[in-house]
Each structure stands twice: as structure tokens, then as C-alpha cells.
């Protein structure tokens, strides 16, 4: 299973990072950084309109391979901001998505939108790192975490001033996200175990989300019709990567997806 492979690879990488910079030290750095740098309210940004767009900076994926050959993350993020995105998502996983924390750091210096760090996060060290590189929110994948661990990581995230997009793909995972106290819940139309996509997934599961949670529909959203379908299902926002990254005109594609 690809998710298991990514998790195992990330765990090995993380151990090396911890050997170089221990948890106690990165936590101190993150706390000092948080004292002097406020985050931008990710949840509030997604509620600012009938259907907001989280536009993703994404070079490659395990299922598609290289998505964008002419990859300039800062230029792309600027186009997203000028095109009306509510937030920007940045892939930072190196091996399978060809991402980098350096991309997020560079983008943070150039845009004023909230930034979501899209990665496979399962440890407090990674949350501290996310704070230090300038993220306003992180991704927590319910499929990777026990309910108890999800709750613990979410609490730690909020303690550092970050928000979390808690991602679910089934009824059990939505229940776990709700029980953990998630404020922003994403329903991923992509099955992370076989990478198949079913845009009806968000529609089916929408009724199960807590009424006060921000509802984000993820994956498989390629057209205005798809966006409208997610809005009718009650989504506050959509997260879109591939459709924007492969567009000849990013701003035009983004405007097409925005529902006002």
C-alpha cells in the first residue's frame, strides 16, 4: 500500500532529523517563533465566501508522476493569490511528491494568504518544524493515526497557534476527527490506499460532519461543475491541485472553480 510506504519512509527520515535536532530543541525554537509570529486564521479564510479554493502547489504525485515540469513554486503561489484563492497548500514531502519545506518557506515570504503544509505528519517534531517554516495550518490524516493520537496531535497543533485540516475518507475517520475536536475537516475523494477517486465520496459523507466544522472537499475536482457539486453537498471550500497545476492559464482556471 502506497500510504504505508510513504509512512515508513517518512518515519526513517524523521529519525535522522531528530538525531540532528532533538525534540527539546526544536520545540524551544518553535515556541520562541510563535511568540513573535502570529499565524493567519486558516479556518476563517475558508469561510469567507460561498465556496473558497485552497490552491495547491504540487510538482508531482505517486499516481501521476511529474505534474508540472516548469515548476516555480513562488510564481505559482503568487498567481493563486492574485487569482482569488482563499489559501495555498504546499506539498513538502520529498520522495513521492518532489516537494520541499524550502518551497513553503520561500512562498511564505511572498504571499499574505494562509498556507497549509501538506505532508504526512504524525509526530510533534514535524508540527514544530511546520511552525518554523511559516505554515499556518498542517494536514493530519485520520487514516494514519489512532483516534487518541489524532486528538493529541491536534491539541499540540493548536497549542503552537497552528490550525489543522483533518482529512477523512470514510464514516469512521469523520467520527474520529469530530471526537478529536477538529475545526476543519476535509473529505478526500481519493482513497489513499489505492489512489482511486470518487467525487461522490464527499457528497455521501457530508451529512456526517459536525455542523460547526469547516467542510473541505478534496481531490478529483477539475471543473466548475465539480465545484458546484461540492458546494451543493455543503462544502465551504475545495482543495485543488492537479487541475490548476496543469492549466495553461492558472488564474483563468482558478476563476472557473470559484463559486461566488
Secondary structure as GFF3:
##gff-version 3
##sequence-region A 1 260
A	DSSP	alpha_helix	2	20	.	.	.	ID=ss1
A	DSSP	alpha_helix	23	36	.	.	.	ID=ss2
A	DSSP	alpha_helix	42	46	.	.	.	ID=ss3
A	DSSP	beta_strand	52	57	.	.	.	ID=ss4
A	DSSP	beta_strand	60	61	.	.	.	ID=ss5
A	DSSP	beta_strand	65	66	.	.	.	ID=ss6
A	DSSP	alpha_helix	73	82	.	.	.	ID=ss7
A	DSSP	beta_strand	87	91	.	.	.	ID=ss8
A	DSSP	alpha_helix	101	108	.	.	.	ID=ss9
A	DSSP	beta_strand	114	118	.	.	.	ID=ss10
A	DSSP	alpha_helix	124	132	.	.	.	ID=ss11
A	DSSP	beta_strand	137	141	.	.	.	ID=ss12
A	DSSP	three_ten_helix	142	144	.	.	.	ID=ss13
A	DSSP	alpha_helix	147	159	.	.	.	ID=ss14
A	DSSP	beta_strand	163	168	.	.	.	ID=ss15
A	DSSP	alpha_helix	171	180	.	.	.	ID=ss16
A	DSSP	beta_strand	184	188	.	.	.	ID=ss17
A	DSSP	alpha_helix	200	205	.	.	.	ID=ss18
A	DSSP	three_ten_helix	206	208	.	.	.	ID=ss19
A	DSSP	beta_strand	214	218	.	.	.	ID=ss20
A	DSSP	alpha_helix	224	232	.	.	.	ID=ss21
A	DSSP	beta_strand	237	240	.	.	.	ID=ss22
A	DSSP	alpha_helix	242	245	.	.	.	ID=ss23
A	DSSP	alpha_helix	250	257	.	.	.	ID=ss24
###
